[in-house]
Amino acid sequence: MDVTIDQEGCVAAGQCVLAAPDVFDQRDEDGVAILLQPPPADQYDATREAALLCPARAIHLSE
């Protein structure tokens, strides 16, 4: 699974971090989402949920 984040479009809601804390985090200075690591297979469902919960639709997945 490939994950990209549109950091310009991110509204720093933090839903991705709540859904998949092993995959996403937020920058301290502005709260914009960052990718910690490509999701391992056991995190695919959580990563998909994070993308669905993103209010800005800033997380893009390709499988």
N, C-alpha and C positions, 0 to 999 in steps of 0.2 A: 504494500500500500504506500502510495506517495501522498504526502501531505504538504500543501502550501498554504501560507497565511497571507492574505492581503493586509499588510500592516497599515497601509494608508486608510483602509476601510474599517479597520478594527475600532470598535467603540469602547473597548476596555471593560466590558461587562463581567468578564471572569467566568462565564458559564463553561467555557472549555476546560478551565483548570478544575472546576468542581466535578465535571464529568470524567475527565481523564488526567489526573494530576501527575501521572508518570510520563505523560506525553507532552503536556502543555504547561507553561508558566507565564507570568506577566512581568514585563520590565518594571523595575522599581520606580524609575523616573516618570513614567506616564501610563503604566498599566496595560500597554499594548501587548497582545499575545505573542509568545515566542514558542518555537518548537524545541523541546528538550532533546528529543531523539525520534527517529522514525519509529512508528509503533511496532512493537513485536506482535506476533500473531495473537497472543492472548489479550491484547489491548485493542484489537480491531473494532469490536462492538462499542467499547467506550469512546473510541475515536470517532466512529460514525455518529454516536449520540452527541458528542461535542460539536460536530459540524451542524447537526440538526438544531441544536439549542442556541447556536450563535445568532444573536439578534441582527447582526450586520451581514450575515452570510459571508463572512470573511475567510472561512476555512474551506478549502477545496481539496477533495479527495479524488484519487484515481487508483484503480485497482487492476 
